[in-house]
Amino acid sequence: MSSKEINAYCHFCGASVGDVSERTGNKVESIYDCPKCWVNYCSQCSALKDDSLDGIVICLRCNSKMERVL
């Protein structure tokens, strides 16, 4: 059985996990995908809902809950 490498990147700053975001200058720790908009956000370009105890990440376009890809 072969494993496929996931090469996800942020559609806004172009960074992947481990890269430095050109937008913020900080290291990207994860990539999130919005299932409704089909857009990937990195941990630097996404919106984290502060009042949530479980760290739900919200899409900046449609306010949907995003799923972590990497």
N, CA, C and O atoms as a Tripos MOL2 file, in Angstrom:
@<TRIPOS>MOLECULE
protein
  280   279    70     0     0
PROTEIN
NO_CHARGES

@<TRIPOS>ATOM
      1 N           0.8410   -1.1710    0.0000 N.3       1 MET1
      2 CA          0.0000    0.0000    0.0000 C.3       1 MET1
      3 C           0.8890    1.2370    0.0000 C.2       1 MET1
      4 O           1.7800    1.3560    0.8410 O.2       1 MET1
      5 N           0.6610    2.1520   -0.9250 N.am      2 SER2
      6 CA          1.4790    3.3650   -0.9790 C.3       2 SER2
      7 C           0.7270    4.5320   -0.3560 C.2       2 SER2
      8 O          -0.4980    4.6140   -0.4400 O.2       2 SER2
      9 N           1.4630    5.4170    0.2570 N.am      3 SER3
     10 CA          0.8410    6.6020    0.8520 C.3       3 SER3
     11 C           1.0570    7.7910   -0.0650 C.2       3 SER3
     12 O           2.1060    7.9200   -0.6960 O.2       3 SER3
     13 N           0.0690    8.6470   -0.1340 N.am      4 LYS4
     14 CA          0.1620    9.8480   -0.9620 C.3       4 LYS4
     15 C           0.5640   11.0260   -0.0870 C.2       4 LYS4
     16 O           0.0620   11.1860    1.0260 O.2       4 LYS4
     17 N           1.4570   11.8330   -0.5900 N.am      5 GLU5
     18 CA          1.8930   13.0060    0.1400 C.3       5 GLU5
     19 C           0.9220   14.1480   -0.1260 C.2       5 GLU5
     20 O           0.6070   14.4510   -1.2770 O.2       5 GLU5
     21 N           0.4540   14.7750    0.9380 N.am      6 ILE6
     22 CA         -0.4460   15.9140    0.8100 C.3       6 ILE6
     23 C           0.3980   17.1700    0.7340 C.2       6 ILE6
     24 O           1.2290   17.4190    1.6070 O.2       6 ILE6
     25 N           0.1900   17.9660   -0.3110 N.am      7 ASN7
     26 CA          0.9590   19.1870   -0.5090 C.3       7 ASN7
     27 C          -0.0020   20.3710   -0.5190 C.2       7 ASN7
     28 O          -0.1660   21.0330   -1.5440 O.2       7 ASN7
     29 N          -0.6340   20.6370    0.6150 N.am      8 ALA8
     30 CA         -1.6040   21.7240    0.7230 C.3       8 ALA8
     31 C          -0.8890   23.0380    1.0100 C.2       8 ALA8
     32 O           0.1390   23.0730    1.6870 O.2       8 ALA8
     33 N          -1.4540   24.1130    0.4790 N.am      9 TYR9
     34 CA         -0.8880   25.4430    0.7010 C.3       9 TYR9
     35 C          -2.0170   26.4540    0.8680 C.2       9 TYR9
     36 O          -3.1610   26.1890    0.4980 O.2       9 TYR9
     37 N          -1.6910   27.5930    1.4180 N.am     10 CYS10
     38 CA         -2.6480   28.6700    1.6410 C.3      10 CYS10
     39 C          -2.9260   29.3790    0.3140 C.2      10 CYS10
     40 O          -1.9940   29.7550   -0.3970 O.2      10 CYS10
     41 N          -4.1810   29.5580   -0.0140 N.am     11 HIS11
     42 CA         -4.5520   30.2310   -1.2600 C.3      11 HIS11
     43 C          -4.3700   31.7430   -1.1860 C.2      11 HIS11
     44 O          -4.5450   32.4360   -2.1880 O.2      11 HIS11
     45 N          -4.0210   32.2590   -0.0160 N.am     12 PHE12
     46 CA         -3.8530   33.7080    0.1370 C.3      12 PHE12
     47 C          -2.3890   34.1380    0.1800 C.2      12 PHE12
     48 O          -2.0040   35.0840   -0.5080 O.2      12 PHE12
     49 N          -1.5720   33.4550    0.9770 N.am     13 CYS13
     50 CA         -0.1600   33.8450    1.0590 C.3      13 CYS13
     51 C           0.7640   32.8550    0.3670 C.2      13 CYS13
     52 O           1.9440   33.1500    0.1780 O.2      13 CYS13
     53 N           0.2510   31.6780   -0.0190 N.am     14 GLY14
     54 CA          1.0380   30.6880   -0.7400 C.3      14 GLY14
     55 C           1.9010   29.7940    0.1290 C.2      14 GLY14
     56 O           2.6150   28.9400   -0.3960 O.2      14 GLY14
     57 N           1.8580   29.9640    1.4330 N.am     15 ALA15
     58 CA          2.7070   29.1860    2.3330 C.3      15 ALA15
     59 C           2.1100   27.8130    2.6330 C.2      15 ALA15
     60 O           0.8950   27.6210    2.5820 O.2      15 ALA15
     61 N           2.9880   26.8690    2.9470 N.am     16 SER16
     62 CA          2.5960   25.5450    3.4040 C.3      16 SER16
     63 C           3.1080   25.3800    4.8350 C.2      16 SER16
     64 O           3.7600   26.2760    5.3720 O.2      16 SER16
     65 N           2.8180   24.2510    5.4420 N.am     17 VAL17
     66 CA          3.2580   24.0200    6.8240 C.3      17 VAL17
     67 C           4.7760   24.0810    6.8970 C.2      17 VAL17
     68 O           5.4680   23.4430    6.1040 O.2      17 VAL17
     69 N           5.2890   24.8440    7.8410 N.am     18 GLY18
     70 CA          6.7250   25.0050    8.0340 C.3      18 GLY18
     71 C           7.3010   26.2290    7.3430 C.2      18 GLY18
     72 O           8.3970   26.6710    7.6860 O.2      18 GLY18
     73 N           6.5720   26.7900    6.3660 N.am     19 ASP19
     74 CA          7.0230   28.0030    5.6730 C.3      19 ASP19
     75 C           6.7290   29.2390    6.5250 C.2      19 ASP19
     76 O           5.9750   29.1820    7.4960 O.2      19 ASP19
     77 N           7.3370   30.3420    6.1390 N.am     20 VAL20
     78 CA          7.0420   31.6270    6.7770 C.3      20 VAL20
     79 C           6.0660   32.3720    5.8680 C.2      20 VAL20
     80 O           6.3250   32.5470    4.6770 O.2      20 VAL20
     81 N           4.9560   32.8040    6.4340 N.am     21 SER21
     82 CA          3.9420   33.5330    5.6770 C.3      21 SER21
     83 C           4.4700   34.9130    5.3020 C.2      21 SER21
     84 O           4.9400   35.6560    6.1640 O.2      21 SER21
     85 N           4.3940   35.2560    4.0220 N.am     22 GLU22
     86 CA          4.8200   36.5830    3.5800 C.3      22 GLU22
     87 C           3.8840   37.6680    4.1110 C.2      22 GLU22
     88 O           4.2810   38.8260    4.2400 O.2      22 GLU22
     89 N           2.6580   37.2960    4.4140 N.am     23 ARG23
     90 CA          1.6780   38.2540    4.9060 C.3      23 ARG23
     91 C           1.9700   38.6940    6.3410 C.2      23 ARG23
     92 O           1.8660   39.8780    6.6600 O.2      23 ARG23
     93 N           2.3360   37.7410    7.2100 N.am     24 THR24
     94 CA          2.5600   38.0630    8.6230 C.3      24 THR24
     95 C           4.0090   37.9670    9.0630 C.2      24 THR24
     96 O           4.3850   38.5680   10.0690 O.2      24 THR24
     97 N           4.8380   37.2170    8.3260 N.am     25 GLY25
     98 CA          6.2220   37.0070    8.7240 C.3      25 GLY25
     99 C           6.3810   35.9390    9.7940 C.2      25 GLY25
    100 O           7.4720   35.7720   10.3410 O.2      25 GLY25
    101 N           5.3060   35.2080   10.1030 N.am     26 ASN26
    102 CA          5.3330   34.1540   11.1180 C.3      26 ASN26
    103 C           5.2680   32.7790   10.4660 C.2      26 ASN26
    104 O           4.7940   32.6400    9.3390 O.2      26 ASN26
    105 N           5.7460   31.7690   11.1800 N.am     27 LYS27
    106 CA          5.7730   30.3950   10.6870 C.3      27 LYS27
    107 C           4.3560   29.8090   10.6340 C.2      27 LYS27
    108 O           3.5720   29.9780   11.5680 O.2      27 LYS27
    109 N           4.0430   29.1260    9.5450 N.am     28 VAL28
    110 CA          2.7490   28.4710    9.3700 C.3      28 VAL28
    111 C           2.7740   27.1270   10.0810 C.2      28 VAL28
    112 O           3.6610   26.3070    9.8390 O.2      28 VAL28
    113 N           1.8040   26.9010   10.9570 N.am     29 GLU29
    114 CA          1.7500   25.6670   11.7420 C.3      29 GLU29
    115 C           0.7430   24.6540   11.2150 C.2      29 GLU29
    116 O           0.8640   23.4600   11.4880 O.2      29 GLU29
    117 N          -0.2610   25.1240   10.4550 N.am     30 SER30
    118 CA         -1.2680   24.2120    9.9240 C.3      30 SER30
    119 C          -1.9980   24.8360    8.7330 C.2      30 SER30
    120 O          -1.9510   26.0480    8.5170 O.2      30 SER30
    121 N          -2.6710   23.9780    7.9690 N.am     31 ILE31
    122 CA         -3.4660   24.4010    6.8180 C.3      31 ILE31
    123 C          -4.9030   23.9300    7.0510 C.2      31 ILE31
    124 O          -5.1300   22.7960    7.4710 O.2      31 ILE31
    125 N          -5.8600   24.8020    6.7800 N.am     32 TYR32
    126 CA         -7.2780   24.5000    6.9420 C.3      32 TYR32
    127 C          -7.9870   24.6290    5.6070 C.2      32 TYR32
    128 O          -7.5890   25.4200    4.7520 O.2      32 TYR32
    129 N          -9.0540   23.8340    5.4330 N.am     33 ASP33
    130 CA         -9.8390   23.8500    4.2020 C.3      33 ASP33
    131 C         -11.2850   24.1810    4.5270 C.2      33 ASP33
    132 O         -11.8630   23.6120    5.4530 O.2      33 ASP33
    133 N         -11.8750   25.1040    3.7650 N.am     34 CYS34
    134 CA        -13.3000   25.4000    3.8930 C.3      34 CYS34
    135 C         -14.0490   24.5080    2.9150 C.2      34 CYS34
    136 O         -13.8670   24.6500    1.7060 O.2      34 CYS34
    137 N         -14.8860   23.5920    3.3980 N.am     35 PRO35
    138 CA        -15.6080   22.6880    2.5100 C.3      35 PRO35
    139 C         -16.6640   23.3970    1.6660 C.2      35 PRO35
    140 O         -17.0810   22.8690    0.6360 O.2      35 PRO35
    141 N         -17.0990   24.5710    2.0800 N.am     36 LYS36
    142 CA        -18.1160   25.3060    1.3290 C.3      36 LYS36
    143 C         -17.4910   26.1510    0.2130 C.2      36 LYS36
    144 O         -17.9750   26.1270   -0.9180 O.2      36 LYS36
    145 N         -16.4240   26.8940    0.5180 N.am     37 CYS37
    146 CA        -15.7710   27.7800   -0.4610 C.3      37 CYS37
    147 C         -14.6910   27.0740   -1.2810 C.2      37 CYS37
    148 O         -14.2900   27.5660   -2.3350 O.2      37 CYS37
    149 N         -14.2260   25.9380   -0.8040 N.am     38 TRP38
    150 CA        -13.1120   25.1920   -1.4090 C.3      38 TRP38
    151 C         -11.8550   26.0410   -1.4290 C.2      38 TRP38
    152 O         -11.1550   26.0920   -2.4400 O.2      38 TRP38
    153 N         -11.5640   26.7040   -0.3270 N.am     39 VAL39
    154 CA        -10.3960   27.5730   -0.1900 C.3      39 VAL39
    155 C          -9.5700   27.0820    0.9880 C.2      39 VAL39
    156 O         -10.1200   26.7390    2.0350 O.2      39 VAL39
    157 N          -8.2460   27.0470    0.8220 N.am     40 ASN40
    158 CA         -7.3410   26.7010    1.9200 C.3      40 ASN40
    159 C          -6.8120   27.9600    2.5740 C.2      40 ASN40
    160 O          -6.4600   28.9250    1.8970 O.2      40 ASN40
    161 N          -6.7580   27.9430    3.8880 N.am     41 TYR41
    162 CA         -6.1700   29.0150    4.6850 C.3      41 TYR41
    163 C          -5.0450   28.4190    5.5230 C.2      41 TYR41
    164 O          -5.1470   27.2730    5.9580 O.2      41 TYR41
    165 N          -3.9870   29.1680    5.7540 N.am     42 CYS42
    166 CA         -2.9600   28.7170    6.6940 C.3      42 CYS42
    167 C          -3.3160   29.2360    8.0840 C.2      42 CYS42
    168 O          -4.2650   30.0030    8.2470 O.2      42 CYS42
    169 N          -2.5560   28.8150    9.0680 N.am     43 SER43
    170 CA         -2.8150   29.2490   10.4410 C.3      43 SER43
    171 C          -2.5870   30.7480   10.6180 C.2      43 SER43
    172 O          -3.0610   31.3250   11.5970 O.2      43 SER43
    173 N          -1.8750   31.3870    9.6970 N.am     44 GLN44
    174 CA         -1.6410   32.8290    9.7750 C.3      44 GLN44
    175 C          -2.7590   33.6300    9.1070 C.2      44 GLN44
    176 O          -3.0230   34.7620    9.5130 O.2      44 GLN44
    177 N          -3.4140   33.0770    8.1060 N.am     45 CYS45
    178 CA         -4.4500   33.8050    7.3530 C.3      45 CYS45
    179 C          -5.8660   33.4400    7.7770 C.2      45 CYS45
    180 O          -6.8150   34.0650    7.3040 O.2      45 CYS45
    181 N          -6.0440   32.4580    8.6450 N.am     46 SER46
    182 CA         -7.3810   32.0250    9.0440 C.3      46 SER46
    183 C          -7.8540   32.7930   10.2740 C.2      46 SER46
    184 O          -7.0820   33.4760   10.9470 O.2      46 SER46
    185 N          -9.1340   32.6580   10.5380 N.am     47 ALA47
    186 CA         -9.7430   33.3160   11.6920 C.3      47 ALA47
    187 C         -10.0670   32.2770   12.7580 C.2      47 ALA47
    188 O         -10.8020   31.3280   12.4880 O.2      47 ALA47
    189 N          -9.5360   32.4400   13.9450 N.am     48 LEU48
    190 CA         -9.8100   31.5320   15.0510 C.3      48 LEU48
    191 C         -10.8870   32.1470   15.9280 C.2      48 LEU48
    192 O         -10.7650   33.2890   16.3710 O.2      48 LEU48
    193 N         -11.9300   31.3880   16.1720 N.am     49 LYS49
    194 CA        -13.0270   31.8690   17.0030 C.3      49 LYS49
    195 C         -12.5870   31.8050   18.4600 C.2      49 LYS49
    196 O         -12.4390   30.7150   19.0130 O.2      49 LYS49
    197 N         -12.3740   32.9710   19.0940 N.am     50 ASP50
    198 CA        -11.8040   33.0470   20.4390 C.3      50 ASP50
    199 C         -12.6990   32.4960   21.5390 C.2      50 ASP50
    200 O         -12.1920   31.9690   22.5280 O.2      50 ASP50
    201 N         -14.0160   32.6040   21.3940 N.am     51 ASP51
    202 CA        -14.9010   32.1730   22.4710 C.3      51 ASP51
    203 C         -15.1670   30.6700   22.4690 C.2      51 ASP51
    204 O         -15.9390   30.1770   23.2910 O.2      51 ASP51
    205 N         -14.5360   29.9440   21.5540 N.am     52 SER52
    206 CA        -14.7250   28.5060   21.4780 C.3      52 SER52
    207 C         -13.6920   27.7800   22.3310 C.2      52 SER52
    208 O         -12.5130   28.1340   22.3260 O.2      52 SER52
    209 N         -14.1290   26.7880   23.0450 N.am     53 LEU53
    210 CA        -13.2100   26.0100   23.8730 C.3      53 LEU53
    211 C         -12.4330   24.9780   23.0680 C.2      53 LEU53
    212 O         -11.3530   24.5590   23.4830 O.2      53 LEU53
    213 N         -12.9680   24.5610   21.9210 N.am     54 ASP54
    214 CA        -12.3040   23.5170   21.1430 C.3      54 ASP54
    215 C         -11.5090   24.0470   19.9620 C.2      54 ASP54
    216 O         -11.0650   23.2560   19.1300 O.2      54 ASP54
    217 N         -11.3140   25.3570   19.8570 N.am     55 GLY55
    218 CA        -10.4560   25.9250   18.8160 C.3      55 GLY55
    219 C         -11.0140   25.8270   17.4150 C.2      55 GLY55
    220 O         -10.2690   25.5310   16.4810 O.2      55 GLY55
    221 N         -12.2920   26.0630   17.2400 N.am     56 ILE56
    222 CA        -12.9010   26.0150   15.9130 C.3      56 ILE56
    223 C         -12.3430   27.1470   15.0620 C.2      56 ILE56
    224 O         -12.2630   28.2910   15.5090 O.2      56 ILE56
    225 N         -11.9560   26.8160   13.8250 N.am     57 VAL57
    226 CA        -11.4300   27.8020   12.8880 C.3      57 VAL57
    227 C         -12.5370   28.1170   11.8840 C.2      57 VAL57
    228 O         -13.1420   27.2160   11.3020 O.2      57 VAL57
    229 N         -12.7910   29.4160   11.6930 N.am     58 ILE58
    230 CA        -13.9000   29.8850   10.8780 C.3      58 ILE58
    231 C         -13.3840   30.4870    9.5640 C.2      58 ILE58
    232 O         -12.3880   31.2100    9.5630 O.2      58 ILE58
    233 N         -14.0590   30.1910    8.4520 N.am     59 CYS59
    234 CA        -13.7210   30.7390    7.1440 C.3      59 CYS59
    235 C         -14.0030   32.2420    7.1220 C.2      59 CYS59
    236 O         -15.0490   32.6890    7.5920 O.2      59 CYS59
    237 N         -13.0680   33.0160    6.5750 N.am     60 LEU60
    238 CA        -13.2280   34.4620    6.5070 C.3      60 LEU60
    239 C         -14.2640   34.8770    5.4670 C.2      60 LEU60
    240 O         -14.8120   35.9760    5.5520 O.2      60 LEU60
    241 N         -14.5400   34.0220    4.4940 N.am     61 ARG61
    242 CA        -15.5050   34.3510    3.4370 C.3      61 ARG61
    243 C         -16.9430   34.0400    3.8190 C.2      61 ARG61
    244 O         -17.8280   34.8790    3.6560 O.2      61 ARG61
    245 N         -17.1780   32.8290    4.3280 N.am     62 CYS62
    246 CA        -18.5660   32.3810    4.5190 C.3      62 CYS62
    247 C         -18.9200   32.0410    5.9690 C.2      62 CYS62
    248 O         -20.0600   31.6680    6.2420 O.2      62 CYS62
    249 N         -17.9770   32.1610    6.8980 N.am     63 ASN63
    250 CA        -18.1820   31.8680    8.3210 C.3      63 ASN63
    251 C         -18.4890   30.4020    8.6170 C.2      63 ASN63
    252 O         -19.0700   30.0930    9.6570 O.2      63 ASN63
    253 N         -18.1070   29.4950    7.7170 N.am     64 SER64
    254 CA        -18.2840   28.0640    7.9480 C.3      64 SER64
    255 C         -17.1360   27.5220    8.7840 C.2      64 SER64
    256 O         -16.0450   28.0920    8.8020 O.2      64 SER64
    257 N         -17.3890   26.4220    9.4730 N.am     65 LYS65
    258 CA        -16.3460   25.7360   10.2310 C.3      65 LYS65
    259 C         -15.4020   25.0600    9.2460 C.2      65 LYS65
    260 O         -15.8440   24.3240    8.3650 O.2      65 LYS65
    261 N         -14.0880   25.3120    9.3950 N.am     66 MET66
    262 CA        -13.0980   24.7210    8.4940 C.3      66 MET66
    263 C         -12.5040   23.4670    9.1090 C.2      66 MET66
    264 O         -12.4970   23.2950   10.3280 O.2      66 MET66
    265 N         -12.0050   22.5950    8.2430 N.am     67 GLU67
    266 CA        -11.3720   21.3590    8.6470 C.3      67 GLU67
    267 C          -9.8630   21.4610    8.4820 C.2      67 GLU67
    268 O          -9.3740   22.0270    7.5050 O.2      67 GLU67
    269 N          -9.1310   20.9100    9.4410 N.am     68 ARG68
    270 CA         -7.6700   20.9280    9.3580 C.3      68 ARG68
    271 C          -7.2020   19.9010    8.3410 C.2      68 ARG68
    272 O          -7.5980   18.7370    8.4020 O.2      68 ARG68
    273 N          -6.3550   20.3290    7.3990 N.am     69 VAL69
    274 CA         -5.8090   19.4380    6.3780 C.3      69 VAL69
    275 C          -4.4400   18.9290    6.8140 C.2      69 VAL69
    276 O          -4.1710   17.7290    6.7670 O.2      69 VAL69
    277 N          -3.5930   19.8360    7.2300 N.am     70 LEU70
    278 CA         -2.2360   19.5070    7.7090 C.3      70 LEU70
    279 C          -1.9820   20.2280    8.9990 C.2      70 LEU70
    280 O          -0.9040   20.0960    9.5780 O.2      70 LEU70
@<TRIPOS>BOND
     1     1     2 1
     2     2     3 1
     3     3     4 2
     4     3     5 am
     5     5     6 1
     6     6     7 1
     7     7     8 2
     8     7     9 am
     9     9    10 1
    10    10    11 1
    11    11    12 2
    12    11    13 am
    13    13    14 1
    14    14    15 1
    15    15    16 2
    16    15    17 am
    17    17    18 1
    18    18    19 1
    19    19    20 2
    20    19    21 am
    21    21    22 1
    22    22    23 1
    23    23    24 2
    24    23    25 am
    25    25    26 1
    26    26    27 1
    27    27    28 2
    28    27    29 am
    29    29    30 1
    30    30    31 1
    31    31    32 2
    32    31    33 am
    33    33    34 1
    34    34    35 1
    35    35    36 2
    36    35    37 am
    37    37    38 1
    38    38    39 1
    39    39    40 2
    40    39    41 am
    41    41    42 1
    42    42    43 1
    43    43    44 2
    44    43    45 am
    45    45    46 1
    46    46    47 1
    47    47    48 2
    48    47    49 am
    49    49    50 1
    50    50    51 1
    51    51    52 2
    52    51    53 am
    53    53    54 1
    54    54    55 1
    55    55    56 2
    56    55    57 am
    57    57    58 1
    58    58    59 1
    59    59    60 2
    60    59    61 am
    61    61    62 1
    62    62    63 1
    63    63    64 2
    64    63    65 am
    65    65    66 1
    66    66    67 1
    67    67    68 2
    68    67    69 am
    69    69    70 1
    70    70    71 1
    71    71    72 2
    72    71    73 am
    73    73    74 1
    74    74    75 1
    75    75    76 2
    76    75    77 am
    77    77    78 1
    78    78    79 1
    79    79    80 2
    80    79    81 am
    81    81    82 1
    82    82    83 1
    83    83    84 2
    84    83    85 am
    85    85    86 1
    86    86    87 1
    87    87    88 2
    88    87    89 am
    89    89    90 1
    90    90    91 1
    91    91    92 2
    92    91    93 am
    93    93    94 1
    94    94    95 1
    95    95    96 2
    96    95    97 am
    97    97    98 1
    98    98    99 1
    99    99   100 2
   100    99   101 am
   101   101   102 1
   102   102   103 1
   103   103   104 2
   104   103   105 am
   105   105   106 1
   106   106   107 1
   107   107   108 2
   108   107   109 am
   109   109   110 1
   110   110   111 1
   111   111   112 2
   112   111   113 am
   113   113   114 1
   114   114   115 1
   115   115   116 2
   116   115   117 am
   117   117   118 1
   118   118   119 1
   119   119   120 2
   120   119   121 am
   121   121   122 1
   122   122   123 1
   123   123   124 2
   124   123   125 am
   125   125   126 1
   126   126   127 1
   127   127   128 2
   128   127   129 am
   129   129   130 1
   130   130   131 1
   131   131   132 2
   132   131   133 am
   133   133   134 1
   134   134   135 1
   135   135   136 2
   136   135   137 am
   137   137   138 1
   138   138   139 1
   139   139   140 2
   140   139   141 am
   141   141   142 1
   142   142   143 1
   143   143   144 2
   144   143   145 am
   145   145   146 1
   146   146   147 1
   147   147   148 2
   148   147   149 am
   149   149   150 1
   150   150   151 1
   151   151   152 2
   152   151   153 am
   153   153   154 1
   154   154   155 1
   155   155   156 2
   156   155   157 am
   157   157   158 1
   158   158   159 1
   159   159   160 2
   160   159   161 am
   161   161   162 1
   162   162   163 1
   163   163   164 2
   164   163   165 am
   165   165   166 1
   166   166   167 1
   167   167   168 2
   168   167   169 am
   169   169   170 1
   170   170   171 1
   171   171   172 2
   172   171   173 am
   173   173   174 1
   174   174   175 1
   175   175   176 2
   176   175   177 am
   177   177   178 1
   178   178   179 1
   179   179   180 2
   180   179   181 am
   181   181   182 1
   182   182   183 1
   183   183   184 2
   184   183   185 am
   185   185   186 1
   186   186   187 1
   187   187   188 2
   188   187   189 am
   189   189   190 1
   190   190   191 1
   191   191   192 2
   192   191   193 am
   193   193   194 1
   194   194   195 1
   195   195   196 2
   196   195   197 am
   197   197   198 1
   198   198   199 1
   199   199   200 2
   200   199   201 am
   201   201   202 1
   202   202   203 1
   203   203   204 2
   204   203   205 am
   205   205   206 1
   206   206   207 1
   207   207   208 2
   208   207   209 am
   209   209   210 1
   210   210   211 1
   211   211   212 2
   212   211   213 am
   213   213   214 1
   214   214   215 1
   215   215   216 2
   216   215   217 am
   217   217   218 1
   218   218   219 1
   219   219   220 2
   220   219   221 am
   221   221   222 1
   222   222   223 1
   223   223   224 2
   224   223   225 am
   225   225   226 1
   226   226   227 1
   227   227   228 2
   228   227   229 am
   229   229   230 1
   230   230   231 1
   231   231   232 2
   232   231   233 am
   233   233   234 1
   234   234   235 1
   235   235   236 2
   236   235   237 am
   237   237   238 1
   238   238   239 1
   239   239   240 2
   240   239   241 am
   241   241   242 1
   242   242   243 1
   243   243   244 2
   244   243   245 am
   245   245   246 1
   246   246   247 1
   247   247   248 2
   248   247   249 am
   249   249   250 1
   250   250   251 1
   251   251   252 2
   252   251   253 am
   253   253   254 1
   254   254   255 1
   255   255   256 2
   256   255   257 am
   257   257   258 1
   258   258   259 1
   259   259   260 2
   260   259   261 am
   261   261   262 1
   262   262   263 1
   263   263   264 2
   264   263   265 am
   265   265   266 1
   266   266   267 1
   267   267   268 2
   268   267   269 am
   269   269   270 1
   270   270   271 1
   271   271   272 2
   272   271   273 am
   273   273   274 1
   274   274   275 1
   275   275   276 2
   276   275   277 am
   277   277   278 1
   278   278   279 1
   279   279   280 2
@<TRIPOS>SUBSTRUCTURE
     1 MET1         2 RESIDUE 1 A MET
     2 SER2         6 RESIDUE 1 A SER
     3 SER3        10 RESIDUE 1 A SER
     4 LYS4        14 RESIDUE 1 A LYS
     5 GLU5        18 RESIDUE 1 A GLU
     6 ILE6        22 RESIDUE 1 A ILE
     7 ASN7        26 RESIDUE 1 A ASN
     8 ALA8        30 RESIDUE 1 A ALA
     9 TYR9        34 RESIDUE 1 A TYR
    10 CYS10       38 RESIDUE 1 A CYS
    11 HIS11       42 RESIDUE 1 A HIS
    12 PHE12       46 RESIDUE 1 A PHE
    13 CYS13       50 RESIDUE 1 A CYS
    14 GLY14       54 RESIDUE 1 A GLY
    15 ALA15       58 RESIDUE 1 A ALA
    16 SER16       62 RESIDUE 1 A SER
    17 VAL17       66 RESIDUE 1 A VAL
    18 GLY18       70 RESIDUE 1 A GLY
    19 ASP19       74 RESIDUE 1 A ASP
    20 VAL20       78 RESIDUE 1 A VAL
    21 SER21       82 RESIDUE 1 A SER
    22 GLU22       86 RESIDUE 1 A GLU
    23 ARG23       90 RESIDUE 1 A ARG
    24 THR24       94 RESIDUE 1 A THR
    25 GLY25       98 RESIDUE 1 A GLY
    26 ASN26      102 RESIDUE 1 A ASN
    27 LYS27      106 RESIDUE 1 A LYS
    28 VAL28      110 RESIDUE 1 A VAL
    29 GLU29      114 RESIDUE 1 A GLU
    30 SER30      118 RESIDUE 1 A SER
    31 ILE31      122 RESIDUE 1 A ILE
    32 TYR32      126 RESIDUE 1 A TYR
    33 ASP33      130 RESIDUE 1 A ASP
    34 CYS34      134 RESIDUE 1 A CYS
    35 PRO35      138 RESIDUE 1 A PRO
    36 LYS36      142 RESIDUE 1 A LYS
    37 CYS37      146 RESIDUE 1 A CYS
    38 TRP38      150 RESIDUE 1 A TRP
    39 VAL39      154 RESIDUE 1 A VAL
    40 ASN40      158 RESIDUE 1 A ASN
    41 TYR41      162 RESIDUE 1 A TYR
    42 CYS42      166 RESIDUE 1 A CYS
    43 SER43      170 RESIDUE 1 A SER
    44 GLN44      174 RESIDUE 1 A GLN
    45 CYS45      178 RESIDUE 1 A CYS
    46 SER46      182 RESIDUE 1 A SER
    47 ALA47      186 RESIDUE 1 A ALA
    48 LEU48      190 RESIDUE 1 A LEU
    49 LYS49      194 RESIDUE 1 A LYS
    50 ASP50      198 RESIDUE 1 A ASP
    51 ASP51      202 RESIDUE 1 A ASP
    52 SER52      206 RESIDUE 1 A SER
    53 LEU53      210 RESIDUE 1 A LEU
    54 ASP54      214 RESIDUE 1 A ASP
    55 GLY55      218 RESIDUE 1 A GLY
    56 ILE56      222 RESIDUE 1 A ILE
    57 VAL57      226 RESIDUE 1 A VAL
    58 ILE58      230 RESIDUE 1 A ILE
    59 CYS59      234 RESIDUE 1 A CYS
    60 LEU60      238 RESIDUE 1 A LEU
    61 ARG61      242 RESIDUE 1 A ARG
    62 CYS62      246 RESIDUE 1 A CYS
    63 ASN63      250 RESIDUE 1 A ASN
    64 SER64      254 RESIDUE 1 A SER
    65 LYS65      258 RESIDUE 1 A LYS
    66 MET66      262 RESIDUE 1 A MET
    67 GLU67      266 RESIDUE 1 A GLU
    68 ARG68      270 RESIDUE 1 A ARG
    69 VAL69      274 RESIDUE 1 A VAL
    70 LEU70      278 RESIDUE 1 A LEU
